[in-house]
Amino acid sequence: MIPVVLASQSPSRREILAASGIDPIIIVSEVDESAIESRFAGSVADLTMALSAAKARAVVDRVLASPPAQLATADTAVIIAGDSLLEHEGEAIGKPGTAERTREVWADIAGAWTELHSGHTLAVLRRANSSTANSSTANSSTANSSTANSSTASFELVDIRSKRSTTSVLIGEPTPEELEAYIATEEPFHVAGALTIDGYGGAFVQRLAGDHLTVLGLSLPVIRDLVRDSDLFWPDLWSPRE
C-alpha cells in the first residue's frame, strides 16, 4: 500500500477518496490563494492548476521537513492537491465568503451555463536512501528547493505533475425566497461558485456536461491518470480492508 496525503481540508475531496478505497492523511497547505490569484495572468482553468500545484508543493515541503508518523514505514508516499473555480463570462468565481457576495454571484450565474474547473496536482515522494528512489525521473518542474537533502529528510521528491478537468454546469434559478434560505445555511460561502451539488445547492443545478466529480473538486479519473503517468499502480493506493 502507498499512503496518500490529501493537501486539503475539503470534506468532499476527502469523501471522494474514501469512497474510492483511499483513507488519506490530511495536511492542510495553508497557501495564500489570493496572493497567487493576484499575480496570475493566465486563464481561469490554468489558475486552478497553479493553485493546486502551490498547495502540493507547500505540503511536500512540510512532509520533507517533518514526515508524519503515518509515513514511518512507507518507502513511497503520494500527495494529492486540488483547487476548483467556477468560470462565468471569462471571470473566476471562487468562494464568496459572505451573504452579500453570494447574492452578487447568484445574480450573475442564475439560469446561465458556467464552467467548473478543477486543477489536480500529484507529488510522489520516496525514501532518500531507498534503492528505488531515482530523482532523475522527476518532472522538470521539480527542479527547485523541494528536493530534499537525504541527510536532513527521510523522503525526497521524485515527481510532481498537474492536470485539470472541466465540467459545464447549467445553473438553476431559485426564487428570491429560496436563495435567501440557501444563503442562511452558509453553505455557499465556503464553496467555489457559491454552490455545490452534494448539499443544499444540488437542487439549484439543472444540468452537468462532464465528470460530476470535477464539480465536487476531485476527479478520480484525472487522479488515476496522474498516478499511472508517475508509473504507480492505482490499486496500491487503496487502504487495507478491515
C-alpha positions as CSV (number, residue, x, y, z in Angstrom):
1,M,0.0,0.0,0.0
2,I,1.2,3.5,-0.8
3,P,-0.1,6.1,1.7
4,V,-1.8,9.2,0.4
5,V,-1.6,12.7,1.8
6,L,-4.5,15.0,0.9
7,A,-3.4,18.6,0.9
8,S,-6.9,19.9,1.6
9,Q,-9.4,20.4,4.3
10,S,-12.3,19.9,1.9
11,P,-14.7,17.3,3.2
12,S,-15.9,16.5,-0.3
13,R,-12.4,15.7,-1.5
14,R,-11.8,13.5,1.5
15,E,-15.1,11.7,1.0
16,I,-14.4,11.1,-2.7
17,L,-11.1,9.5,-1.9
18,A,-12.6,7.5,1.0
19,A,-15.4,6.2,-1.3
20,S,-12.8,5.0,-3.8
21,G,-10.9,3.0,-1.2
22,I,-8.3,5.6,-0.1
23,D,-8.1,6.8,3.5
24,P,-6.0,9.9,3.2
25,I,-3.8,11.6,5.7
26,I,-4.9,15.3,5.9
27,I,-2.4,18.0,5.9
28,V,-3.8,21.5,5.1
29,S,-1.5,23.5,2.8
30,E,-2.3,27.0,4.3
31,V,-1.4,28.6,1.0
32,D,-2.3,32.2,0.4
33,E,-4.6,31.6,-2.6
34,S,-5.5,35.3,-3.0
35,A,-1.8,36.2,-3.4
36,I,-1.4,33.6,-6.2
37,E,-4.6,34.8,-7.9
38,S,-3.5,38.4,-7.8
39,R,-0.2,37.6,-9.6
40,F,-1.6,35.1,-12.1
41,A,-2.0,36.2,-15.7
42,G,-3.3,33.1,-17.4
43,S,-6.7,31.5,-17.9
44,V,-9.1,30.6,-15.1
45,A,-8.6,26.9,-15.9
46,D,-4.8,27.2,-15.7
47,L,-5.2,29.2,-12.4
48,T,-6.7,26.1,-10.8
49,M,-3.6,24.1,-11.7
50,A,-1.3,26.8,-10.4
51,L,-3.2,26.8,-7.1
52,S,-3.2,23.0,-6.8
53,A,0.5,22.9,-7.5
54,A,1.2,25.6,-4.9
55,K,-0.8,23.6,-2.3
56,A,1.0,20.4,-3.2
57,R,4.5,22.0,-3.0
58,A,3.7,23.5,0.4
59,V,2.7,20.2,1.8
60,V,5.7,18.4,0.1
61,D,8.0,20.8,1.9
62,R,6.3,20.1,5.2
63,V,6.5,16.4,4.8
64,L,10.1,16.5,3.8
65,A,10.9,18.6,6.8
66,S,8.9,16.5,9.2
67,P,7.2,13.3,7.9
68,P,4.0,12.4,9.8
69,A,4.0,9.3,11.9
70,Q,1.7,7.6,9.4
71,L,4.6,7.5,6.9
72,A,7.1,5.9,9.2
73,T,7.3,2.6,7.4
74,A,6.5,3.8,3.9
75,D,9.1,3.7,1.1
76,T,6.8,5.7,-1.3
77,A,4.1,8.3,-0.5
78,V,1.7,10.3,-2.7
79,I,0.5,13.8,-2.1
80,I,-2.7,15.0,-3.8
81,A,-3.9,18.6,-4.0
82,G,-6.8,20.1,-5.8
83,D,-8.4,23.5,-6.4
84,S,-11.7,24.5,-8.1
85,L,-13.1,27.7,-9.6
86,L,-16.3,28.5,-11.4
87,E,-15.8,30.5,-14.6
88,H,-18.6,32.7,-15.9
89,E,-18.1,35.1,-18.8
90,G,-14.4,34.7,-18.5
91,E,-14.2,35.6,-14.8
92,A,-13.2,33.3,-12.0
93,I,-15.7,32.9,-9.1
94,G,-14.2,31.4,-6.0
95,K,-15.7,31.1,-2.5
96,P,-17.9,34.1,-1.9
97,G,-17.4,34.2,1.9
98,T,-20.3,36.5,2.7
99,A,-24.0,36.7,2.1
100,E,-23.6,39.9,0.1
101,R,-21.1,38.4,-2.3
102,T,-23.2,35.3,-2.6
103,R,-26.2,37.4,-3.8
104,E,-23.9,39.1,-6.3
105,V,-22.7,35.8,-7.7
106,W,-26.2,34.4,-8.0
107,A,-27.4,37.5,-9.7
108,D,-24.9,36.8,-12.4
109,I,-25.0,33.0,-12.8
110,A,-28.7,32.0,-12.3
111,G,-30.0,30.5,-15.4
112,A,-26.6,30.5,-17.2
113,W,-24.2,27.9,-18.4
114,T,-20.9,28.1,-16.5
115,E,-17.6,26.1,-16.5
116,L,-16.3,24.4,-13.3
117,H,-12.6,23.9,-13.5
118,S,-10.7,21.7,-11.0
119,G,-6.9,21.6,-11.0
120,H,-5.2,18.5,-9.7
121,T,-1.6,18.0,-8.6
122,L,0.1,14.8,-7.7
123,A,3.5,14.6,-6.0
124,V,5.5,11.4,-5.4
125,L,7.9,11.0,-2.5
126,R,10.4,8.2,-2.0
127,R,12.8,7.4,0.8
128,A,16.0,9.3,0.2
129,N,18.0,6.1,1.0
130,S,15.7,3.7,-0.9
131,S,17.2,1.8,-3.8
132,T,14.0,2.6,-5.7
133,A,14.5,6.3,-5.4
134,N,15.8,8.0,-8.5
135,S,15.5,11.7,-8.6
136,S,16.4,11.8,-12.3
137,T,12.9,10.6,-13.0
138,A,11.4,13.8,-11.6
139,N,9.4,16.1,-13.8
140,S,11.5,19.1,-14.9
141,S,9.2,21.3,-12.9
142,T,10.5,19.8,-9.7
143,A,14.0,21.3,-10.0
144,N,13.7,23.6,-7.0
145,S,14.2,23.7,-3.3
146,S,11.5,21.0,-2.7
147,T,14.1,18.3,-3.4
148,A,15.4,17.2,0.0
149,N,18.9,16.5,1.1
150,S,19.0,12.9,2.3
151,S,20.9,14.0,5.4
152,T,18.1,16.2,6.6
153,A,14.9,14.4,5.5
154,S,13.5,10.9,5.2
155,F,12.0,11.4,1.8
156,E,12.8,13.1,-1.5
157,L,10.5,14.5,-4.2
158,V,10.8,12.4,-7.3
159,D,7.9,13.5,-9.4
160,I,5.2,16.2,-9.5
161,R,2.7,16.8,-12.2
162,S,-0.6,18.6,-12.7
163,K,-3.8,18.1,-14.8
164,R,-7.1,19.8,-14.9
165,S,-10.7,18.8,-15.7
166,T,-13.7,20.9,-16.7
167,T,-17.4,20.3,-16.4
168,S,-20.1,22.6,-17.8
169,V,-22.8,23.4,-15.3
170,L,-26.2,24.9,-16.1
171,I,-27.2,26.9,-13.0
172,G,-30.9,26.8,-12.0
173,E,-33.0,29.8,-11.0
174,P,-34.0,29.8,-7.4
175,T,-36.7,32.1,-6.3
176,P,-35.6,35.1,-4.1
177,E,-37.0,33.3,-1.1
178,E,-35.2,30.1,-1.9
179,L,-31.9,31.9,-2.4
180,E,-32.2,33.7,0.9
181,A,-32.9,30.3,2.6
182,Y,-29.9,28.9,0.9
183,I,-27.7,31.8,2.0
184,A,-29.0,31.3,5.5
185,T,-27.4,27.8,5.5
186,E,-24.0,29.5,4.9
187,E,-23.1,26.5,2.6
188,P,-22.5,28.7,-0.4
189,F,-20.0,30.9,1.5
190,H,-17.4,28.1,1.5
191,V,-17.6,26.6,-2.0
192,A,-16.4,27.7,-5.4
193,G,-19.0,29.4,-7.4
194,A,-21.3,29.8,-4.3
195,L,-22.9,26.3,-4.8
196,T,-22.2,22.7,-4.5
197,I,-24.1,19.7,-5.9
198,D,-23.6,17.5,-2.9
199,G,-25.5,19.7,-0.4
200,Y,-28.4,22.2,-0.2
201,G,-27.3,23.6,-3.6
202,G,-27.8,20.4,-5.5
203,A,-31.4,21.3,-6.1
204,F,-30.3,24.5,-7.9
205,V,-28.2,22.8,-10.6
206,Q,-30.1,22.0,-13.7
207,R,-27.6,20.0,-15.7
208,L,-24.0,18.9,-15.9
209,A,-22.0,18.1,-19.0
210,G,-18.8,16.2,-17.9
211,D,-17.5,14.5,-14.9
212,H,-19.6,15.2,-11.8
213,L,-16.6,14.6,-9.5
214,T,-14.9,17.6,-11.1
215,V,-17.7,19.7,-9.7
216,L,-17.1,18.2,-6.3
217,G,-13.4,19.2,-6.5
218,L,-11.5,16.0,-7.3
219,S,-11.9,14.0,-10.5
220,L,-10.9,10.3,-9.8
221,P,-10.2,9.6,-13.5
222,V,-7.8,12.5,-13.6
223,I,-6.1,11.5,-10.3
224,R,-5.7,7.9,-11.7
225,D,-4.2,9.3,-14.9
226,L,-1.6,11.2,-12.8
227,V,-0.9,8.1,-10.7
228,R,-0.3,6.0,-13.8
229,D,1.8,8.7,-15.5
230,S,4.0,8.6,-12.4
231,D,4.5,4.8,-13.0
232,L,2.5,3.8,-10.0
233,F,-0.3,1.2,-9.7
234,W,-3.6,2.8,-8.8
235,P,-4.9,-0.1,-6.6
236,D,-1.7,0.3,-4.5
237,L,-3.2,3.5,-3.1
238,W,-6.2,1.6,-1.7
239,S,-6.2,1.3,2.1
240,P,-6.3,-2.2,3.6
241,R,-9.8,-3.6,4.2
242,E,-10.7,-4.3,7.8
